[in-house]
Amino acid sequence: MLLRRIDPELPAPSYAHPGDAGAGADLDALIGEIRREAARRRAAPDFPIDEEARRGAELDGLAPVPGGADLAALTAALRHPATSPQDAAGLTASAVAALSVRLAELERHRPGPPAGGPAAGAGGAPDLAVLWAAELATGSGAVMVAGPDAAVWVPALGAGAQVHGVEPTAAAYADDGPVRSGGLLDHLRNVGSGSLALTIVVGALAGPDAERLDAVAVELARTSARVAVCCEAPWAWRRRVGDAAADTAPDRPVGPEAWLAALDRAGRPASARYSDGGGTYLLTCSTP
């Protein structure tokens, strides 16, 4: 058994035949044991994490182009009733490795946005205002845009007394300007119930707001007839800024699933869709 080759002291698990009802659970258990053992060994004080990262990057660069393992043949072998549990584990590992290689190669050669598509902002993020503002007709009533680049959104929606922005990174609060400084939740708590025709949350949420997403959703439901969230997808943001920067970032994009769940708990069911390529998403909900 694979694990007993790694550590003879580990107990040998019992596996059912792949045709049995419990085969899937047994295979999941095997994969889980491998991952736990790998995590335990990586946590050792003398484990060379920097060397592992360097070698991993080198191997990624040498990965073969899509092709290699025949996924159809691997799948057929997995389904064959004569395949032993040990062989099934090996076949599954081969299939996962082949898929990983193919996905990595696709990501390397993935084309950028087409001509005329969303532009990139100063920090490299897509210009969400270019992509989504035209779909969010403001109509009548007060409109608030909250988040980074609020100053870009205000004119895109039609600058005027009815449109203002709140940006957590703005240098100072300006009563006479279209963009004010402050956090989204703190600002919403000073807004009267039902006084906003539309609130648009754009980009990454500041740390305190992201940690209080349910409270933000409740305030959005209280103050706004319509709510929209326009944001870079977390996976695209992480790939753009890099793992090290993403893990230590004070502000980060919140995925649509978290927003949908929070707004639903606040009594405002919403819907969301991704842009072509899945790099950004638009979430909207209206007064029930």
C-alpha positions, 0 to 999 in steps of 0.5 A: 500500500502506498501509505505503508511505503511512506510510513510503515507505522500507519494502519492499513485501511480496508478498501471495498471493491470499486463496484461496491457502494462504499468504494467511492468513500474508501477512495476519498479516505485514501486521498485524505490520508495521503494529503494529511500525511503530506501536510504533516511532513511539510509541517516539520521544522526541517522541511525545506519549503523554499526548496520545494517551491523552487523545484515545483516552479521548475517542474511546472515549467517543464510540464508537458503540453496537453496530451500525455495520459489518455483520460478516456482510457483511465476512466474506462479502467476505473469503471472496469469491475476487475480493477483492484482498489490499489489500481483504482487509487493509482489510476485516479492519481494519474488522471488528476495529474494529467488534468492538472497539467492540461489546465496549467497549460491552458492557463499559460496560453489563455488569451487576454481580453479581446479588443474593445473589452474591459480595460485594465485599471491602474493596479492591473484590475479590470475596469469594471465601470467600462464593463458593467456601468452601461447595464446599471441604468440609474433612473431617478433617485439617489445612487451611491457607489462604494469601493475602490475606483468610485471616482471612475464610476461616478462620471460613468453613471452620470455625475451629478447631485444624485450620484455620489461615491464612498471610497475607503482609500480616499485621502479626506472626506469632502462634503462638496465632492462627489466621492467621500472617504469612509467604509461602506458599513459605517456610511450605510448606517448613517443613511436613512431607510429606503433613501437610495435608489441604487447602491453599487459595491465595486471591487474589493471590500475593505477588511472590516467590511468583508469581515462583517458581510452579513451586517453590510447586507442588512444595511444594503437591504434597509437603505437601497431599493436596488443593489448591485455588486461588480467585482473581479472574481477572487480566482482572477484577482489571486492569479493577478496579484500572486499568492504571497500578496493575496495571502497578506492583502488587507482588502480582497474580493468577495466571491458571488456565493458569499454575497448571494448567501448574505443578501438572502439572509437579509431578505433580498434574494439576488442573482449573479453572472460572470463576464466572458472568461469568468474574470469578473461578475455582476450581482443584482437584486431589487426590492422584493 
